[in-house]
Amino acid sequence: MDIIVTTPKSQMAAAAQEAADARCAGAGTEYFRSFPRAYAPGQLRPGDRIYYVEDGFVRGFAVVSHIEQSQFPMQCQTTGREWPAGYYAFMQADSWRWIRPIPMRGFQGFRYANGGLTRSEYDGTRESDDSPAHIVVDGVWHPVLEEGDWLFQRPRSCRVCGCTDNYGCPPPAGPCWWVEHDLCSVCQEWGLGSRRPAAPSEVKNGSAKRRKADGSEMPDP
């Protein structure tokens, strides 16, 4: 079964460096995630996904290639940190996919991403093979909308709602535009985040029209 884990703030810089190193090394590079034996995700299998929470959002996932229960410590080649013996889930670096961020607070340990459903029940929630996967956050199902593969940098997103260039706020509140590097116009209008005024620009979703504060359309430049 797919699981969700958190990258602690203290390890985010190291995680970003690991991703950069993997891009330089090319396909075949592996990541691993360690768990104490007593708290290991026993239902995790090769082919399942591990979703990662960073900065209050589920940001992406990688696919488990194999699992080892090691009696010896393992060392991260990027940071030099030695991780104790335990349960290790390995993922190919090129299996990483960024997704439209899903709000979720960080936590310790892991959580199953499918709300306790079996694999067959979970697969049955998809209308077709082309429909997106879903994960459960606080009892709510969220579609997993992919933003880019392992060669992309982390997509620009709103720090409040998680919308991105590809998946902006939908009507009736949207479409939205960037008012700060990480704040969209809808969240600013609702008083969430900074109130610094800015002219509408960089409208998302391509065909969306730019709008004034009163909702009326702005002329094309």
C-alpha positions in Angstrom: 0.0 0.0 0.0 1.1 3.6 -0.7 2.3 5.6 2.3 2.9 9.2 3.2 6.0 10.4 5.1 7.4 13.9 6.0 10.7 15.4 5.2 11.7 17.4 8.4 12.6 21.0 7.8 16.1 20.2 9.2 16.6 17.7 6.3 15.0 19.6 3.4 18.3 21.2 2.2 19.9 17.7 2.2 16.9 16.3 0.3 17.2 19.0 -2.3 20.9 18.3 -2.7 20.2 14.6 -3.1 17.8 15.3 -5.9 20.4 17.6 -7.6 23.1 14.9 -7.3 20.7 12.3 -8.8 20.0 14.5 -11.8 23.7 14.9 -12.4 24.3 11.2 -12.0 21.5 10.2 -14.3 19.0 7.3 -14.3 19.8 4.4 -12.0 20.5 6.5 -8.9 18.5 5.4 -5.8 17.0 7.1 -2.8 16.1 5.3 0.4 13.8 5.9 3.3 14.6 4.2 6.6 12.2 3.1 9.3 12.7 1.5 12.7 11.8 -2.2 12.6 9.1 -1.8 15.3 7.4 1.0 13.2 8.0 -0.2 9.7 5.2 0.0 7.0 4.5 -3.7 6.8 2.0 -3.4 3.9 4.4 -1.4 1.7 5.5 -3.4 -1.4 7.7 -2.8 -4.4 5.7 -0.9 -7.0 3.9 1.2 -4.3 4.4 4.9 -3.9 5.9 6.9 -1.1 4.5 10.4 -1.0 6.5 13.2 0.7 5.2 16.1 2.8 7.3 19.3 2.7 6.4 22.8 4.0 2.8 21.7 4.8 2.0 20.1 1.5 2.3 16.7 -0.1 4.7 17.6 -2.9 5.4 14.4 -4.9 6.1 10.7 -4.8 8.6 8.1 -5.8 8.0 4.4 -6.6 9.4 1.7 -4.3 11.8 -0.6 -6.3 12.8 -2.9 -3.5 12.8 -3.3 0.3 15.6 -4.5 2.6 15.7 -5.3 6.3 19.3 -4.5 7.1 21.2 -5.6 10.1 23.8 -3.0 9.4 23.8 0.8 9.2 23.6 2.5 5.8 25.3 5.8 4.8 23.9 8.5 2.6 26.4 9.3 -0.1 25.3 12.9 -0.3 25.3 13.9 3.4 27.6 11.2 4.8 24.9 10.6 7.5 24.8 7.1 8.8 21.4 5.6 9.3 20.9 2.8 11.8 20.0 -0.8 11.0 16.4 -1.3 10.2 13.8 -1.4 7.4 14.8 0.4 4.2 12.6 1.2 1.2 14.6 2.0 -1.9 13.3 4.1 -4.8 14.7 4.8 -8.2 15.4 8.6 -8.5 13.9 8.8 -12.0 10.6 7.4 -10.6 10.0 10.7 -8.8 7.0 12.8 -9.8 6.0 16.3 -8.6 2.3 16.7 -8.0 -0.1 19.6 -7.5 0.6 20.2 -3.8 -2.0 18.8 -1.4 -2.3 20.6 2.0 -1.1 18.3 4.9 0.7 19.0 8.1 3.9 17.3 8.7 4.0 14.3 11.1 6.4 11.7 12.5 6.5 8.1 11.2 4.3 7.2 8.2 0.6 7.0 7.2 -1.1 4.8 4.7 -2.3 7.0 1.8 -5.4 5.1 0.9 -7.5 5.5 4.0 -7.3 1.8 5.0 -8.6 0.4 1.7 -7.1 -2.8 0.2 -5.1 -2.5 -3.0 -8.1 -3.8 -5.1 -10.5 -1.5 -3.4 -8.2 1.5 -3.9 -7.7 0.6 -7.6 -11.5 0.4 -7.9 -11.8 4.1 -6.9 -10.2 5.1 -10.3 -12.8 5.4 -13.1 -10.2 4.3 -15.7 -6.5 3.7 -16.1 -6.2 7.3 -17.2 -7.9 8.9 -14.2 -5.6 10.2 -11.5 -4.7 8.3 -8.3 -6.1 9.6 -5.0 -4.8 9.9 -1.5 -6.6 10.5 1.7 -5.7 13.5 3.9 -7.8 14.0 7.1 -10.5 11.8 5.8 -10.8 13.6 2.4 -9.9 12.1 -1.0 -7.6 14.2 -3.1 -6.7 13.5 -6.7 -2.9 13.1 -7.5 -2.3 15.5 -10.4 1.2 15.2 -11.8 3.2 18.3 -12.4 6.6 17.1 -13.7 9.2 14.3 -13.5 12.5 14.0 -11.6 14.3 16.3 -14.0 12.1 19.3 -13.0 12.7 21.7 -10.1 9.9 21.9 -7.5 6.9 23.6 -9.2 6.0 27.1 -8.1 3.0 26.9 -5.8 0.8 29.1 -3.6 1.9 28.8 0.0 -1.8 28.9 1.2 -3.8 26.7 -1.2 -1.1 24.9 -3.2 -2.3 26.0 -6.7 0.3 26.1 -9.5 0.8 27.4 -13.0 -0.7 24.2 -14.4 -3.5 23.9 -11.8 -4.7 27.3 -10.8 -7.7 28.0 -8.7 -10.9 26.9 -10.5 -14.1 29.0 -10.9 -16.0 30.6 -9.3 -13.1 31.9 -7.2 -10.6 31.6 -10.0 -8.9 31.9 -12.3 -6.0 33.4 -10.3 -2.6 34.9 -10.9 0.5 35.4 -8.9 0.6 38.4 -6.6 3.8 37.2 -4.9 6.2 34.5 -5.8 4.3 32.0 -3.7 0.9 33.7 -3.2 -2.1 33.6 -5.6 -4.6 36.4 -6.1 -7.6 34.4 -4.7 -5.8 33.7 -1.4 -4.8 37.4 -1.2 -8.4 38.5 -1.9 -9.6 36.2 0.9 -7.1 37.7 3.3 -4.9 34.6 3.5 -1.2 35.4 3.4 0.3 38.8 2.6 -1.9 41.8 1.6 0.8 43.5 -0.4 -0.9 44.9 -3.5 0.3 43.8 -7.0 -0.9 44.1 -10.5 -2.4 40.9 -12.0 0.2 39.1 -14.1 1.3 35.7 -15.1 -2.2 34.3 -15.3 -2.4 30.6 -15.0 -3.9 27.9 -17.1 -3.0 29.6 -20.4 -6.5 30.6 -21.6 -7.6 32.2 -18.4 -8.4 35.9 -18.5 -6.7 38.5 -16.3 -9.1 40.1 -13.9 -9.3 43.3 -11.8 -10.0 43.3 -8.1 -13.8 43.7 -8.8 -13.8 40.6 -11.0 -14.1 42.4 -14.3 -11.8 41.2 -17.2 -8.7 43.2 -18.0 -7.8 43.8 -21.6 -5.1 41.7 -23.2 -1.7 43.5 -23.2 
